[in-house]
Amino acid sequence: MVADVDFWLTQFLNGLQLSMLLFLLSIGLTIIFGLMHFVNLAHGALYMVGAYAGVSAAAALGNFWAALLIAPIAVMLVGIFLYAAIIRHMRRAGPMNQVLVTFGLIFVIVDLVRIVWGDIALGMAQPAILSGPAEFLGVVYPAYRLFIIAVGLIVMAALSLVLSRTQIGAMVRAGVENDAMAACLGINVERLFFAVFCVGCALAGLAGAIAAPVFSATPSMATDILIPTLIVVVIGGLGSLRGAIAGSLIVGFIQTFGAVVMPEFASVLVYVLLAAVLIVKPAGLLPARS
């Protein structure tokens, strides 16, 4: 019985770790969806760029923590370039044009990554302090994976505090609820859009950098993570922090426990849930818009 408890606790931690990675990606994407009304499928490619930027920074500086700081900044700069060159001009183009353009951006960015870094997986060493196992509730679990969980929870708490307790958070919530009325109240909606987009890109870069020591940096990261992230956004509801949290936990635990309990159906469970949510609550479980 003790062994069974240890096994399920390990799976719980695995699910929580996956959920935190999905949250770091989905929160930026869902706020961009909800606030800018922009379908940015290239968000997964920014996650991939964050992984490669982290690997390169760690190799050049020999310092994991410096790489963890540099990668989000590098991805944010890439996002600023994309915003100025493409996204700003596509905001009023309609969802179909946005999907086609940003879907094409995925392949452009992936090919640029292949040109710069090659087509092989690149690893990133874990910091010495987190390289070994740790004991959590009597279970031996990799310390670095606990670090990923901690980062996700810290970002979750910080965003919750900012969105619910600060003037900037009130402006973001107002813009998501009704951007036209927010503009009438004197909020610079365009500047707010840009700031939120930059934060979303930085979080994608952070997710890529902290994922690189576990999953390695590969060009396929751009597409592998995209579908689960979009499912999180749709299930949780557009523009909603609570929706991103709920969707990330639901998808992360379904994928983890589904692979253990029903491995033959694991690949379709999350899509069944997606279909059920779209039928019952098309706006998502916790949408930001009333």
C-alpha positions as CSV (number, residue, x, y, z in Angstrom):
1,M,0.0,0.0,0.0
2,V,2.9,2.4,0.8
3,A,4.4,1.7,-2.6
4,D,1.1,2.5,-4.2
5,V,0.8,5.8,-2.4
6,D,4.3,6.7,-3.4
7,F,3.5,5.8,-7.0
8,W,0.4,7.9,-7.2
9,L,2.1,10.8,-5.4
10,T,4.9,10.7,-8.0
11,Q,2.3,10.8,-10.8
12,F,0.6,13.7,-9.1
13,L,3.9,15.6,-9.1
14,N,4.4,14.7,-12.7
15,G,1.0,16.0,-13.6
16,L,1.6,19.2,-11.6
17,Q,4.9,19.8,-13.3
18,L,3.3,19.5,-16.8
19,S,0.5,21.7,-15.6
20,M,2.9,24.5,-14.6
21,L,4.6,24.4,-18.0
22,L,1.3,24.6,-19.7
23,F,0.2,27.4,-17.4
24,L,3.3,29.5,-18.3
25,L,2.5,29.2,-21.9
26,S,-1.3,29.4,-21.8
27,I,-1.5,32.5,-19.5
28,G,0.3,34.7,-22.1
29,L,-1.7,33.2,-24.9
30,T,-5.1,33.5,-23.3
31,I,-4.6,37.1,-22.2
32,I,-3.4,37.9,-25.8
33,F,-6.5,36.2,-27.1
34,G,-8.8,37.9,-24.6
35,L,-7.3,41.4,-24.7
36,M,-6.0,41.7,-28.3
37,H,-8.5,39.4,-30.0
38,F,-5.5,38.0,-31.8
39,V,-5.0,34.3,-32.7
40,N,-1.2,33.9,-32.2
41,L,-0.4,30.3,-33.2
42,A,3.3,31.3,-33.2
43,H,3.3,31.3,-29.4
44,G,4.6,27.7,-29.4
45,A,7.5,28.8,-31.6
46,L,8.5,31.4,-29.1
47,Y,8.6,28.7,-26.4
48,M,11.0,26.8,-28.7
49,V,13.2,29.9,-29.2
50,G,13.3,30.3,-25.4
51,A,14.7,26.8,-25.0
52,Y,17.4,27.4,-27.6
53,A,18.2,30.8,-26.2
54,G,18.5,29.3,-22.7
55,V,20.8,26.5,-24.0
56,S,23.0,29.0,-25.9
57,A,23.2,31.4,-22.9
58,A,24.1,28.6,-20.5
59,A,26.8,27.3,-22.8
60,A,28.3,30.7,-23.4
61,L,28.2,31.9,-19.8
62,G,28.4,28.6,-17.9
63,N,25.6,29.8,-15.6
64,F,22.1,28.3,-15.6
65,W,20.6,31.3,-13.6
66,A,21.9,33.8,-16.1
67,A,20.4,31.8,-18.9
68,L,17.1,31.7,-17.1
69,L,17.1,35.5,-17.1
70,I,18.4,36.0,-20.6
71,A,16.0,33.6,-22.4
72,P,12.8,35.5,-21.5
73,I,14.4,38.8,-22.5
74,A,15.6,37.4,-25.8
75,V,12.2,35.9,-26.6
76,M,10.5,39.2,-25.7
77,L,12.8,41.0,-28.2
78,V,11.8,38.5,-30.8
79,G,8.1,39.1,-29.9
80,I,8.6,42.9,-30.2
81,F,10.0,42.4,-33.7
82,L,7.1,40.2,-34.7
83,Y,4.6,42.6,-33.2
84,A,6.1,45.6,-35.1
85,A,6.6,43.8,-38.4
86,I,3.5,41.6,-38.6
87,I,1.1,41.3,-35.7
88,R,0.3,45.0,-35.3
89,H,-0.8,45.1,-38.9
90,M,-2.9,41.9,-38.6
91,R,-4.9,42.8,-35.6
92,R,-8.0,43.9,-37.6
93,A,-7.5,41.3,-40.4
94,G,-9.9,38.7,-38.9
95,P,-9.2,35.4,-37.2
96,M,-8.7,33.3,-40.4
97,N,-6.0,35.6,-41.7
98,Q,-4.4,35.7,-38.3
99,V,-4.4,31.9,-38.1
100,L,-2.8,31.5,-41.6
101,V,-0.1,34.2,-41.0
102,T,0.9,33.0,-37.5
103,F,0.7,29.3,-38.6
104,G,3.1,30.2,-41.4
105,L,5.3,32.0,-38.8
106,I,5.8,28.7,-37.0
107,F,7.5,27.2,-40.0
108,V,9.6,30.3,-40.7
109,I,10.9,30.4,-37.1
110,V,11.5,26.6,-37.0
111,D,13.5,26.8,-40.2
112,L,15.5,29.8,-38.8
113,V,16.2,27.7,-35.7
114,R,17.4,24.8,-37.8
115,I,19.7,27.1,-39.7
116,V,21.2,28.6,-36.6
117,W,21.3,25.6,-34.2
118,G,20.8,22.6,-36.5
119,D,18.2,19.8,-36.4
120,I,19.5,17.9,-33.4
121,A,18.4,18.0,-29.8
122,L,20.5,20.2,-27.6
123,G,20.7,19.6,-23.9
124,M,21.1,22.1,-21.0
125,A,22.7,21.1,-17.8
126,Q,20.7,21.5,-14.6
127,P,22.2,23.7,-11.9
128,A,24.3,21.6,-9.3
129,I,21.9,22.5,-6.5
130,L,19.0,21.0,-8.4
131,S,20.7,18.1,-10.2
132,G,20.0,15.4,-7.7
133,P,16.9,13.9,-6.1
134,A,14.9,15.5,-3.3
135,E,12.4,14.1,-0.8
136,F,8.9,15.4,-0.9
137,L,6.2,14.0,1.4
138,G,8.3,10.8,1.8
139,V,8.7,10.4,-2.0
140,V,12.1,10.7,-3.8
141,Y,11.5,13.0,-6.7
142,P,13.9,15.0,-9.0
143,A,14.7,18.3,-7.4
144,Y,14.7,20.1,-10.8
145,R,11.1,19.1,-11.5
146,L,10.1,20.4,-8.1
147,F,11.8,23.6,-9.2
148,I,9.6,23.8,-12.3
149,I,6.5,23.4,-10.1
150,A,7.8,26.1,-7.8
151,V,8.4,28.5,-10.7
152,G,4.9,27.9,-12.0
153,L,3.3,28.5,-8.6
154,I,5.3,31.7,-8.0
155,V,4.4,33.1,-11.5
156,M,0.7,32.1,-10.8
157,A,0.7,33.9,-7.5
158,A,2.4,37.0,-8.9
159,L,0.0,37.3,-11.8
160,S,-2.9,36.8,-9.5
161,L,-1.7,39.6,-7.3
162,V,-1.0,41.9,-10.1
163,L,-4.3,41.3,-11.9
164,S,-6.5,41.5,-8.8
165,R,-4.7,44.1,-6.6
166,T,-3.1,46.6,-8.9
167,Q,-4.2,49.4,-11.2
168,I,-2.5,47.8,-14.1
169,G,-4.4,44.6,-13.4
170,A,-7.7,46.6,-13.3
171,M,-6.8,48.1,-16.7
172,V,-6.1,44.7,-18.2
173,R,-9.4,43.3,-16.8
174,A,-11.2,46.3,-18.2
175,G,-9.6,45.8,-21.6
176,V,-10.5,42.2,-21.7
177,E,-14.1,42.8,-20.7
178,N,-14.7,45.7,-23.1
179,D,-11.7,47.3,-24.8
180,A,-13.8,50.1,-26.5
181,M,-15.2,51.3,-23.1
182,A,-11.8,51.0,-21.5
183,A,-10.4,53.4,-24.2
184,C,-13.3,55.8,-23.6
185,L,-12.3,55.8,-19.9
186,G,-8.8,57.1,-20.8
187,I,-6.9,53.8,-20.9
188,N,-4.2,53.6,-23.6
189,V,-5.5,50.3,-24.9
190,E,-2.8,50.0,-27.6
191,R,0.0,50.5,-25.1
192,L,-1.7,48.0,-22.8
193,F,-2.0,45.5,-25.7
194,F,1.7,45.8,-26.4
195,A,2.8,45.4,-22.8
196,V,0.6,42.3,-22.3
197,F,2.0,40.8,-25.6
198,C,5.6,41.4,-24.3
199,V,4.8,39.7,-21.0
200,G,3.2,36.8,-22.8
201,C,6.3,36.4,-25.0
202,A,8.6,36.6,-21.9
203,L,6.6,33.9,-20.1
204,A,6.8,31.6,-23.2
205,G,10.6,32.1,-23.2
206,L,10.8,31.3,-19.5
207,A,8.8,28.1,-20.0
208,G,11.2,27.1,-22.8
209,A,14.3,27.8,-20.7
210,I,13.1,25.8,-17.7
211,A,11.9,23.0,-19.9
212,A,15.2,22.6,-21.8
213,P,17.1,20.7,-19.1
214,V,14.3,18.1,-18.9
215,F,13.1,17.8,-22.5
216,S,16.1,19.2,-24.5
217,A,15.7,21.9,-27.1
218,T,14.4,20.5,-30.4
219,P,12.6,22.2,-33.4
220,S,9.6,20.0,-32.8
221,M,8.9,21.8,-29.5
222,A,7.1,24.5,-31.5
223,T,4.3,22.2,-32.6
224,D,4.4,19.6,-29.8
225,I,3.3,22.1,-27.1
226,L,0.9,24.1,-29.3
227,I,-2.1,21.9,-29.3
228,P,-2.1,21.2,-25.5
229,T,-1.8,24.9,-24.9
230,L,-4.6,25.8,-27.2
231,I,-6.8,23.2,-25.5
232,V,-5.9,24.7,-22.1
233,V,-7.0,28.2,-23.4
234,V,-10.3,26.9,-24.9
235,I,-11.2,24.8,-21.9
236,G,-10.3,27.5,-19.4
237,G,-11.8,30.5,-21.2
238,L,-10.3,33.4,-23.1
239,G,-8.6,36.2,-21.1
240,S,-9.0,34.5,-17.7
241,L,-6.3,33.8,-15.2
242,R,-8.5,31.5,-13.3
243,G,-9.4,29.8,-16.6
244,A,-5.7,29.3,-17.5
245,I,-5.0,27.8,-14.0
246,A,-8.0,25.5,-14.2
247,G,-7.4,24.5,-17.8
248,S,-3.7,23.8,-17.2
249,L,-4.4,21.6,-14.2
250,I,-7.1,19.7,-16.0
251,V,-5.1,19.0,-19.1
252,G,-1.9,18.3,-17.3
253,F,-3.5,15.8,-14.9
254,I,-5.6,14.1,-17.6
255,Q,-2.5,13.6,-19.8
256,T,-0.4,12.3,-16.9
257,F,-2.9,10.0,-15.2
258,G,-4.5,9.0,-18.6
259,A,-1.1,7.6,-19.7
260,V,-1.0,5.5,-16.5
261,V,-4.6,4.4,-16.0
262,M,-5.8,4.1,-19.6
263,P,-2.7,4.2,-21.9
264,E,-4.6,3.0,-24.9
265,F,-7.0,6.0,-24.7
266,A,-4.6,8.5,-23.3
267,S,-4.1,10.4,-26.6
268,V,-7.8,11.0,-27.0
269,L,-9.0,11.7,-23.5
270,V,-8.1,15.4,-23.6
271,Y,-9.9,15.8,-27.0
272,V,-13.0,14.2,-25.6
273,L,-13.0,16.7,-22.7
274,L,-12.4,19.5,-25.2
275,A,-15.4,18.4,-27.2
276,A,-17.6,18.1,-24.1
277,V,-16.6,21.6,-22.9
278,L,-17.3,23.2,-26.3
279,I,-20.7,21.5,-26.3
280,V,-21.7,22.4,-22.8
281,K,-19.8,25.8,-22.3
282,P,-18.5,27.1,-25.6
283,A,-17.0,30.1,-23.9
284,G,-14.9,27.9,-21.6
285,L,-15.2,27.0,-17.9
286,L,-14.1,30.4,-16.5
287,P,-14.1,33.0,-19.3
288,A,-13.1,36.6,-18.5
289,R,-16.0,38.1,-20.4
290,S,-19.3,38.2,-18.7
